[in-house]
């Protein structure tokens, strides 16, 4: 079970609470990877790359959503693309 934030709005320790909620799952993944024969350094580098790849994907998705919103607005306004 993953703990929810203490409040739904922003508060000073929200990121710390998120880290604490994530910690058991993170440790479980690391432990499973170590048991499978991966080295800790490989695991940490791979996790960093996964985070970086997710950041790039999120930025690309946001750009695509913005472009689609412009196209939809132009279409509704009857303006050619």
C-alpha positions in Angstrom: 0.0 0.0 0.0 1.3 3.4 -1.0 0.6 6.3 1.4 -1.3 9.2 -0.1 -0.3 12.9 0.4 -1.4 14.3 3.7 -3.3 17.0 1.8 -4.3 17.4 -1.8 -3.0 21.0 -2.1 0.7 21.9 -2.1 2.4 21.9 1.3 6.1 22.3 2.3 6.9 18.7 2.9 4.9 17.2 0.1 8.0 16.0 -1.9 9.5 14.5 1.2 6.2 12.6 1.9 6.3 11.4 -1.8 9.8 10.1 -1.3 8.9 8.3 1.9 5.8 6.8 0.2 8.0 5.6 -2.7 10.9 4.3 -0.6 9.6 0.7 0.0 8.8 0.1 -3.6 12.1 1.6 -4.7 14.0 -0.7 -2.3 12.0 -3.7 -3.5 13.0 -2.9 -7.1 16.6 -2.5 -6.2 16.6 -5.7 -4.1 15.0 -7.7 -6.9 17.6 -6.3 -9.4 20.5 -7.2 -7.1 19.1 -10.7 -6.6 18.9 -11.1 -10.4 22.6 -10.3 -10.7 22.7 -6.6 -11.6 25.3 -4.4 -9.9 24.1 -1.5 -7.8 25.9 1.0 -10.0 24.1 -0.4 -13.1 20.8 -0.2 -11.4 21.2 3.4 -10.3 22.5 4.5 -13.7 19.6 2.7 -15.4 17.1 4.4 -13.0 18.6 7.8 -13.8 18.2 7.1 -17.6 14.6 5.9 -17.1 13.8 9.2 -15.3 15.5 11.2 -18.0 13.6 9.3 -20.7 10.3 9.9 -18.9 11.1 13.6 -18.7 11.8 13.8 -22.5 8.6 11.9 -23.2 6.6 14.2 -20.9 8.0 17.3 -22.7 7.3 15.8 -26.1 3.7 14.9 -25.1 3.1 18.5 -23.8 4.4 19.9 -27.1 2.1 17.6 -29.1 -0.9 18.5 -26.9 -0.2 22.2 -27.5 0.1 21.7 -31.2 -3.2 19.7 -31.2 -4.9 22.4 -29.2 -3.8 25.0 -31.8 -5.1 22.8 -34.7 -8.4 22.2 -32.9 -8.8 26.0 -32.3 -8.0 26.8 -35.9 -10.4 24.1 -37.2 -13.2 25.5 -34.9 -12.5 29.0 -36.2 -12.8 27.7 -39.8 -9.2 28.7 -40.6 -7.2 26.4 -42.9 -4.2 24.7 -41.5 
